[in-house]
Amino acid sequence: MPVAHGHTRAVGIRVFLAGTEGSGKTSCIAALLPGLAADHVVLTTDPEAPELWSDGRPRQLLGPRWTRTHRAVRAAFRRVGLHTLFLVPNFGLRLALARALEAAHQPDVSLYDADLLIHPVAYARYHFAPARWLPARHWLRAAGWLAGDRRRTLIFFLARPPSEAAARIAGRDDPRDASLDRDLGRLERELDEVVEAARGCGYEIVRLDAAGRAPAEIARSIDAVVRRHLGATQVPGGRRE
């Protein structure tokens, strides 16, 4: 395991960030990383450009050609109005890539800016009306194996008012993101319902009110919870369970 000298080894945990587009998930991860990675080995699982952080410094795990190819494919789907169809294979790619990188590098923390539990269920219910015929708790049981061991899974739900999230999307540098057709209010309601169902299934979910809060402030709240979990899962002698 590539842990820097003097670092505490802890049982690896997965940290999922859930929330609508514009809720601040990516910004919070960027604010969280430097401090958390100063003390722990952290994997970021963005399928475009995954990184392994250690001693507060990142190392890209895939080359720029991979990043350019992924962006080009995403852009092609958007140009022809099929971005929704892109989400399914991209989710499969994210899952496979994250699992392979976790197995190869055994990080203390894996950070997901699109979780493997709340988002698949909520977005399926949002995009495909027949998915609502089955209660969320049943979908969650099917999706549970994707998320992994719930004892090592932390889910942070960033709740930001739809109007504020829409303004954040409109202010992005990438006009393609601003043009995405989303009913953020309805998507937020789907997420709320799935979050409550997941909590009932035993997942630890921390709801963070993101309204008017800067990413650095939210990141400090996340950091405190993550560090408590890492401390609780520390194995004597610096070994993993």
N, C-alpha and C positions, 0 to 999 in steps of 0.2 A: 504493500500500500504506500503511495507516495505522500507520506506525511512528513512535514518538515521537522527538523530536530527540535525537541522540546515541546511539541504540540501534544495536546491531550487526544488520545484516541477514544472515540465513543462509538456506540452502536449506531450504524448509519440510519438516518431518518429521511423521509421524503416530506418536503414542504410544498404544499399546493396553494397557489393563489387563485381564488375564484372571483368572478365579477364580470359585469358587462364590458364591452369595449368602452374605453374611456374612463374606466374606474381607477386606473393608475397602477395596474399590476406590474407592467414592465418598468415603470419609473421607480416603484418601490423596490424591485429587485436590484436595480442599479444603485439605489441609495443604501440598500442592505449589505451588498456584497463586500465592500472594502473592509468594514469592521469585522464582519463575521469571518471572512476569509483570512484575516490576520491571525486568527486562533485555530481555524479548522480548515480542512480540505473541503471545498465546495464545488459541486458540479452544477452548471447551468445547462438546461436541457432544450434550449431553443433549437429547433431542428435546422434553422438556417446557419447557425454559427455556435455550436456548443463549445463551452469553455470549462477548463479545470483551473480553479483558483487555489493557490497555496502561498503562504507568506504574504498575502494581500496582493498577489500578482496573478494575472490571468495567462493561461496558455491555450491557444486555439487548438481544438482537437481535429478539426477538418479544415482543409485548405480553402482559399478564396474561390477556387473553381466550383466547389460544392455550393458555396453561398450564392454565387452568381446563377448557377443552374436552378437552384430552388426558387430564387426570386423570379427568374424568367418563367418558370412553369406557373407560379402563382399569378403573375401578371397576365399570362396567356388565358388562364381560366377567367380572370376578371374581364378581360377584353371582350370575351364572347358571352358574358353574363352567366357564367357557370361557377361562380365562386363557391356557392353552397356545395356543389359536387366536389370541389377541391378539398373541403374540410374533412371528408371521410378518409381518403388516402393519406392526407397529411397527418391526421390523427394516428393512423396506423404506423406511419413513418416515425412520428414522435415517440410512440410507445416502444417500437423496436429499437430505435437508436438510443433512447434513454436507458433501456434495460441492458443493451450491449455495453454502453459506456460505464454504467454502474458496476457491471461485472468485471470490467477491465481495470477500473481505477479505484473501486471501493471507497467512495467519498464519505466523509462524515455527514454531509448534508447534500441532498439533491434538490434543486430549486426548479419548480415547474410554474411558468407563468400562465399555463392553461392546464388545470388539474385533470386527473384521469378518472374522476368520480362524478363531481357535480356537473362539470361542463358537458360531458357526453350525453348525460341524461337530459339536462335542461335544454341543450341545443337541439337534441332529437325531438323533444316535445315542442320546441319553438318552430322548427322548420317543417316537421311532418306531423300533421294533425292526427293521423291514426295512432301515433305513439302515445297520445294522451289517453287512449282507451285503457291502457294498463297503468295502474297506480304507480307513483314514483318509487315506492318502496320495493316493488318487484323489479323495476329496472335497476335499482341500486344493488340488489342481490346479484343480478347478472353482471353488473359492472364492477362489483367488488374485487374480483380477482385481478382486474387491471390495476387497481390502486395499490394492491399489495397488503401486507400485514397492517391492520388498522392500528395496532399498538405502536407502530413506527411511522404513522401518518399524521401530519398536522395540516389542517385546512384553514386558511385565512380567507374569509369572505369580505371583500371590500365593497361596502354599500355606499354608493355615490348617487345622488339624485340624477335622474335621467337627463334633465336640462343641463346640469353641470358636466355630465359625461359627454353629451353631444357637443358642448362647447370645446371640450378638450380634444375631441376627435377632429373638429373643424379647424383647430389650431395646429394640427400636426403638419410637418413638412411634406409628408407623403399625401398628395391629393387623392390617391386611390383609396386610402383609408377613410378620408372624409366623405367619399362618395358612396360608401357602403350603405345599402338600404336596410336599416334596422329600426324596429319599434322598440326602443330601449326600455320604455315603461313595461311593455309586455314581457320582454326578456328578463327584466329585473324580477317580475312577479314569478316567472318560471323558476328562476334561480332561488328565490325565497322559498318556494314550495319544496324544491328538491333539497335545499339545505336543511330544512326542518325534518324531512324524511331521513336524510343521512344522519342527522343527530340522533334520531330515534333508533337508527340501526347501530349506534354505538361509536360513530366516528367523532373524534374531537374536532370541533369547529369553533374558531374564534371569529366572531363578527366584529368588524372594525368599521366605525362610522367614518367614512372618508370625506364627508362634505366639508369643503373649505379647508381641508388639511393638506399640508405639503407632503410630498413623498418621503422626505427625510423624517418627518414626525411619525408617519405611519410605520416606517421602517424601524424606528426605535422600539415601537410596541412589538413588532414581529420579532426583532432581535432578542428582546427580553424573554419571550415565551420559548423561542428556539433554544436559547442557551440553558434555560431551566430543564428542557427535555434532554439536551445533550448531557447535562450534569447528572440527571437521573438515570441515564442509560450507560454511564461510564462503567467500564469493566476493570476491576483491580488488575494491576500489572500491565495496563496499556494494551490489552487484547480485546478483540470483539467477541461477543457471545457466539 
